[in-house]
Amino acid sequence: MQRERFKGSAIYCNAQMGAREVREHCRHDDGCARLLEGAMRALGLSARGYARVLKVARTIADLGGETKIGLAHVAEAIQYRERSCS
């Protein structure tokens, strides 16, 4: 799925996406957005961390053959993040 998504570009995997590609390829619904906002507060995620979670969620969705990122994909991606020390 990634190969097809990035055909004709210098990008070959989700991890290489920049902000523009994340906005284009990591669209999510309001439920996902609320979960991500909660994770930002609870885990101390920065904007960069937010984007990284979306990239991982996109990969999880790809592995499941899904075209859309769902709540389960975002939740799984968040689980892979470590809590920041405060």
C-alpha positions in Angstrom: 0.0 0.0 0.0 2.9 2.4 0.8 4.6 1.7 -2.5 1.4 2.6 -4.4 0.7 5.6 -2.2 4.1 7.2 -2.7 4.6 6.1 -6.4 6.5 8.8 -8.3 7.8 10.5 -5.2 11.1 10.2 -3.2 9.2 8.8 -0.2 8.9 5.1 0.0 7.5 4.5 3.5 5.1 6.2 5.9 7.9 7.1 8.4 9.3 9.5 5.7 6.2 11.5 5.4 6.5 15.3 6.1 3.7 17.5 7.4 2.0 17.8 4.1 1.9 14.1 3.4 0.7 13.4 7.0 -2.2 15.8 6.4 -3.0 14.1 3.1 -2.6 10.5 4.0 -3.3 10.3 7.7 -6.9 11.7 7.7 -8.9 10.6 10.7 -12.3 11.2 12.2 -13.3 13.2 15.3 -13.1 10.2 17.6 -9.5 9.7 16.6 -8.7 13.4 17.1 -10.2 13.3 20.6 -8.1 10.2 21.5 -5.0 11.9 20.1 -5.7 15.1 22.0 -6.1 13.1 25.2 -2.8 11.3 24.5 -1.1 14.6 23.9 -2.1 15.7 27.4 -1.5 12.4 29.2 1.7 11.5 27.5 3.1 15.0 27.0 3.2 14.5 23.2 4.5 17.3 21.1 3.3 18.2 17.6 6.1 16.0 16.3 4.9 13.2 18.6 1.4 13.6 17.4 2.5 13.3 13.8 4.6 10.2 14.6 1.6 8.5 16.2 -0.4 9.2 13.0 2.3 7.7 10.9 2.4 4.6 13.0 -1.4 4.4 12.9 -1.3 4.8 9.1 1.1 1.8 9.0 -1.1 -0.3 11.3 -4.1 0.5 9.0 -2.0 -0.5 6.0 -1.0 -3.8 7.5 -4.7 -4.5 8.1 -5.5 -3.6 4.5 -7.6 -0.6 5.6 -7.7 2.6 3.5 -8.9 4.7 6.5 -7.2 5.2 9.9 -9.6 4.1 12.6 -9.9 4.5 16.3 -8.3 1.0 16.9 -5.3 2.0 14.7 -4.7 5.2 16.7 -5.1 3.5 20.0 -2.6 0.8 19.1 -0.1 3.4 17.8 -0.5 5.4 21.1 0.4 2.2 23.1 3.8 2.1 21.4 4.7 5.6 22.8 6.6 5.8 26.0 5.5 8.2 28.7 7.7 11.3 29.0 9.4 11.9 32.3 8.1 15.0 34.1 
